[in-house]
Every structure is written in structure tokens, then in C-alpha cells.
Amino acid sequence: MDVAGGAVELSETPQDGVRREILEETGIEVNVGPLTGVYKNLARGIVALVFRCTPLGGTERTSDESTAVAWLKPDEIPSLMSEVYAIRLLDALTPDIPHVRSHDGRHLFPR
């Protein structure tokens, strides 16, 4: 399992890109809240920005870019996705934001 994501278009703000990507991949409309983390894949040179979002409506559905849409409890997250994706969701649930982390695509590097 992965989290919704994608690239921001040149004409979009990061928040507009988040709204569009989540709607495209899940069918859910969201309000984009605070930045909760910055995650760098050192192996690929990709930086991901993660925002806490609140669902507003829409109809859950999969897409060409998603195979499932699920609402998870925090204790379910680590067993359903890899460490580098699970930490993004768990970090977003904490009050001490934003988090800044690096990884190799599979495993987190120590802070």
C-alpha cells in the first residue's frame, strides 16, 4: 500500500497539487492543512512534501494510479506499508510538525 502523491504542475501551488492528486487517485476532495513533513529519497534525489488533509467529500474509488482506497487506524499503518511511507502518515498525526527525514527508498536513515 502506498500514499497518494505525484508531481506539482508548473502552474499549481503545492496545496493545489495535493488537492488534484488526491482527487485523481482516490476520488476524495480534501482541505489541505499544514505541512507535516519533508522526506528525501537520497537514492533517487526526490523530495516529497507531506500535508495533513481533511476529507470534504467525493466518492472513494481507485484509479490507474491506485489499487485501493482505505481508511486506517494508526496501529494498522506499519503492517500495511513500507517504513518510508508509514512514517509519513504517522508523522502527520503528531503535533510536533514538520518532520524532516531522509531514506534510501526502503529504509529511513537515522536523524
Stockholm file with secondary structure:
# STOCKHOLM 1.0

chainA/1-111         MDVAGGAVELSETPQDGVRREILEETGIEVNVGPLTGVYKNLARGIVALVFRCTPLGGTERTSDESTAVAWLKPDEIPSLMSEVYAIRLLDALTPDIPHVRSHDGRHLFPR
#=GR chainA/1-111 SS CCCCCCCCCTTCCHHHHHHHHHHHHHSEEEEEEEEEEEEEETTTTEEEEEEEEEEEEECCCCBTTBSCCCCCCGGGHHHHSCHHHHHHHHHHTSSSCCEEEEESSSSBCCC
#=GC SS_cons         CCCCCCCCCTTCCHHHHHHHHHHHHHSEEEEEEEEEEEEEETTTTEEEEEEEEEEEEECCCCBTTBSCCCCCCGGGHHHHSCHHHHHHHHHHTSSSCCEEEEESSSSBCCC
//
